[in-house]
Amino acid sequence: MRVRRVRRNMFEDQRARRFRARRQLALVLSALLVLGWYLLAGPSQPEVLHELEPVDTEVAEEAVAEACPPAVVPASLAPAAAPEPCERVEEDSISPGDTASSLLGEYFSPLDLHNLLATVRPVYPLSRLKAGQPYLIKTLDNVLVRFEYEIDDSERLVVERSGVEYAARREAIQYELKPAAVAGRITSSLWGAVTGIGENPALAVRLSEIFAWDIDFIRDIRPGDTFKVVVDKRFREGQFVGYGEIRAAEFENQGDTYEAFLFRNKDGDANYYDSKGRNLRKAFLKAPLKFTRISSGFTSRRLHPVLGIYRAHPAIDYAAPSGTPVHVVGDGTVAAKGWDNGGGNYVKVRHSNGYETTYMHLKGFARGLRKGQRVRQGQLVGYVGKTGLATGPHLDYRIKLNGSYVNPRSIKVLPGDPIPAKLLAGFQEHIKPLKAELAHTGDLLAQAGDEQGITQALRN
């Protein structure tokens, strides 16, 4: 019985296949008949063309203009004169994931690209391309003749073809400098006061760096404090792109007035001095962070937030977002870098005159930082974190003098070298117009009444 059922199914399958073959043949014949009728009786060629979408000639012309002509032209179509070289310039910004290969690979073989990168590496390695930085690619008949990459806001890398070789160099970015006077009145923070009058927050950072040895911009700022600045604004192709040098500045904080005048010595080294020629730079900065708040002060008895017991806290805690840069407060040598069970990731720096500073609970360290390394005041050493015994991201900052902890806010440190006596007369002459401009700007701020601040262009 099982065998018969199998045979019957086989016979039924054969009949089905023959039926499908006949149906497919009929469909093919029908299609041929319809096609023949269409060719004999269908619409004429002009009507078919009339139904096509119109061509956007402007777009087509742009596409033709951007495209390079083919490398080989048939002799019958070749013009009498040699074709013009095809030059293309591409300007854009580095996107996340861009590499030298993705930008330049289409113009080189893998070996030639490798050789190019080796040529450029001593000047600036193209492995360090940063997202957001502008670049330019210029080609001639699809051969790279120039590549530019802006390393930062002051320098660009230029790779240029000369003959069959490429050469790389750094060159300064040229800006148009326009001096301006800016003044403002603080209601809550320096940052808010600067942005409130339409200026870039970078100006607030620059001001805080100039007066960092005398003013703690975390604790010392009060509503009603004022600032005045004479600064070079930088323009590129008519667009404001940032600030150049701050020539002079004045900051009034809690009734005390602080001055800063930029002055260069005969070697070209620049520093800020007050009107009497005293150096603003001191051995230690007021704080290792910018624009944060103190969450816990220096005390001999504090309830530990994790251990729940009272113990000494010979440090100042700065609450700040995780990843905030931490800068060393003075010149010195890295004495230790590592892990402490309570302090987490930490860096210890040994300074002159018996001082030692420690930075704890770091999220991570500055790239390349190592024990025994010399560091300069303001240099990045790590980032705020919450490693070790910490309830949230903050920096534990400690200072020792001759082995004993001291309150960072109570240290009196010596200033840097003043202007030499033989240069003092020239310095006084140099700052006269700057002092006059600051005074005039202060008068305008006083007349502005309730306005938060003013900005005005100056003559060169």
Secondary structure, DSSP 4 states (H G I P E B T S, - for coil): -HHHHHHHHHHHHHHHHHHHHHHHHHHHHHHHHHHHHHHHHS--HHHHHHTSPPP-HHHHHHHHHHSPPPS---TTT--SSPPPP-EEEEEEEPPTT--HHHHHGGGS-HHHHHHHHHHHTTT--GGG--TT-EEEEEEETTEEEEEEEE-SSSEEEEEEEETTEEEEEEEEPP-EEEEEEEEEE-SS-HHHHHHHTT--HHHHHHHHHHTTTT--TTTT--TT-EEEEEEEEEEETTEEEEEEEEEEEEEEETTEEEEEEEEE-TT--EEEE-TTS-BS-BSS-S-SSSS-EEEE--EEEEE-TTT-SEEEE-SEEEE--TT-EEE-SSSEEEEEEEEETTTEEEEEEE-GGGEEEEEEEEEEE-TT--TT-EE-TT-EEEEEB--SS-SSSEEEEEEEETTEEE-GGG----B-----HHHHHHHHHHHHHHHHHHHHHHHHHHHTTT--EEEEE---
